[in-house]
């Protein structure tokens, strides 16, 4: 039985394609955003999510 995809919000101005693909390989749905406004849009009410902040 497959588990539901996990959501990861990746906040960065220069996303790493290698890192992004590694998360996808491990079953994460990665949403790349570059501002606080976009983070608010990416967060879905009632859904758990992980976050990665690349400064």
C-alpha positions in Angstrom: 0.0 0.0 0.0 1.4 3.4 -1.0 1.2 6.3 1.4 -0.1 9.7 0.4 2.5 12.2 -0.9 3.9 14.4 1.8 4.0 18.1 1.2 7.3 20.1 1.5 7.4 23.8 1.1 10.9 24.8 -0.2 11.6 28.5 0.3 14.5 29.7 -1.8 15.5 32.1 -4.5 17.8 29.6 -6.2 16.3 26.1 -5.9 18.6 23.1 -6.2 17.4 20.7 -8.9 19.4 17.8 -7.3 17.8 18.4 -3.9 14.4 18.8 -5.4 14.7 15.5 -7.3 15.9 13.7 -4.1 12.8 14.8 -2.2 10.6 13.6 -5.1 12.3 10.2 -5.1 11.4 9.8 -1.5 7.7 10.6 -2.0 7.5 14.3 -1.2 5.4 16.7 -3.2 7.8 19.7 -3.3 6.4 23.2 -3.8 9.2 25.8 -4.5 8.3 29.3 -3.4 10.4 32.5 -2.9 8.4 34.8 -0.7 6.4 34.8 2.5 3.2 35.6 0.4 3.8 32.4 -1.6 4.3 30.4 1.5 0.9 31.4 2.8 -0.6 30.3 -0.5 1.2 27.0 -0.5 0.0 26.0 3.0 -3.2 24.1 2.8 -5.6 24.4 5.7 -5.7 21.2 7.7 -2.8 19.5 5.9 0.5 18.8 7.5 3.6 20.0 5.7 7.4 20.1 6.1 9.4 23.2 5.3 12.9 23.9 4.1 14.2 27.5 4.3 17.3 28.2 2.2 18.9 31.4 3.2 
